[in-house]
Amino acid sequence: MMPIAGAVGTIGVATIGLRVAGIAIPWFVLTTSGSAAQTGLVVAAELAPYVLTKAVGGPLVDRLGQRRVSIVADLLSAGLFALIPLLHRLDALPLGTLLAIVAAAGALRGPGDAAKHTMAPLVARRADVPLTRVTGLVSAVERSGGLVGPGLAAVLITVAGPPATVALTAACFALSALVVAGCVPATIAGSHHVPQEPEGYLTQLRQGWQFLVRDRLLFGLALMIAVTNLLDVAKASVLLPVWANQGGHGIGAIGLLLTCMAGAQVLTAALASWLGDRLPRRATYFIAFAIAGPPPFLVLGLDAGMTVTVVTYVVAGLASGFLNPILGAIIFERIPESMLGRVSAPVDALAWAGMPLGGLVAAALVTGFGLSPALLVCAGAYAIAVVVPAIGNHASFAPPPPLEDSRAAGDEPGGGMVEQDTDSPLRTS
């Protein structure tokens, strides 16, 4: 069980660091510049390289192995995040330098995150544990990081300031590398497939994207997640900070709302780990998305009051906690072990493709129409993105038949699935 603990633990530790940085860096830019546009630019500068390296880095994970890629990416990320408090202390952190640092960190996170998340099916298979149980544990720990991170960020920002707070992110990435090195053997998360005549990198990259496009369920899931992730980034990186700043709520309100949501997510993610094999996947997916998506935008846009807002975030968190365990299992069940890196990476890349635009879209909406209209527009867009794929579509999210059987029958991977226009083990709410 040690490899499972390592695979789950590294995601939890890294998530705490990322949640701290995800609040500290935008808050630093917003409070020092007063510009929603610059805040959105910093978010885009991290996410654009992240999506790009996700799109092209999948074969790297298959070639080098999850363990090695995760450790190297985490160690380099620790060094980059450590530069932020150091350069700020030396009064040498202009916006351009900050953009370069977060862009490099985002580029490293692409293959690093792919390596971390694709450890889950490997350790589950080796330990003969149901995949939904491991993806549920991953989601519960990830949500726990989201529970700890925002409150911790709010306290540290108040005490030490945003740049110094980012030092905790550097420490988390260093610890994450140590967890993988100490708990996950290379025999489990090393390279999986060394053919007699090694295929070229571009060939493997093309194989991954072709697999994704031909599997209509995977492709549809990734498309829908792309829309909802864009809206979630718009809310977290710009709309929520602007709401807190303009309304006089302060950084404490952001920490409170995100902590309440994450706490609720932990409970239902753990429940999904226990009950995941018995839940009706499709119904759980759409109901949870409908509850978790639009309401958090609506209560902010309607200025519903702090009590109503907190309750709404808790309910939304309870719903969204079910999503990632189910989505993770759906996606990993459809990918052969030897292709985990080259297929899961483009799934993530497509699902995250809109995220670099999230902050910029939010900034444009706030600048052009004001905060409340921007929030209401996002709520409506979220509802459409969730409801449209469900209309007239009765596809099951059940595991596909073994890949060998499909090919023997002359089918391409996923060819028997009903088309689905549509969030990720990747990121939801």
Buried (B, 14 or more C-beta within 10 A) or exposed (E): EEBBBBBBBBBBBBBBBBBBBBBBBBBBBBBEBEBBBBBBBBBBBBBBBBBBBBBBBBBBBBBBBBBBBBBBBBBBBBBBBBBBBBBBEEEEBEBEBBBBBBBBBBBBBBBBBBBBBBBBBBBBBBBEBEBBBBBBBBBBBBBBBBBBBBBBBBBBBEEBBBBBBBBBBBBBBBBBBBBBBEBBEEEBBBBBBEEEEEBEEEEBBBBBBBBBBBBBBBBBBBBBBBBBBBBBBBBBBBBBBBBBBEEEBEBBBBBBBBBBBBBBBBBBBBBBBEBBEEBEBBEBBBBBBBBBBBBBBBBBBBEBEEEEBBBBBBBBBBBBBBBBBBBBBBBBBBBBEBBBBBBBBBBBBBBBBBBBBBBBBBBBBBEEEEBBEBBBBBBEBBBEBBBBBBEEBEBEBEEBEEBEEBEEEEBBBBBEBEEBBBBBBBBBB
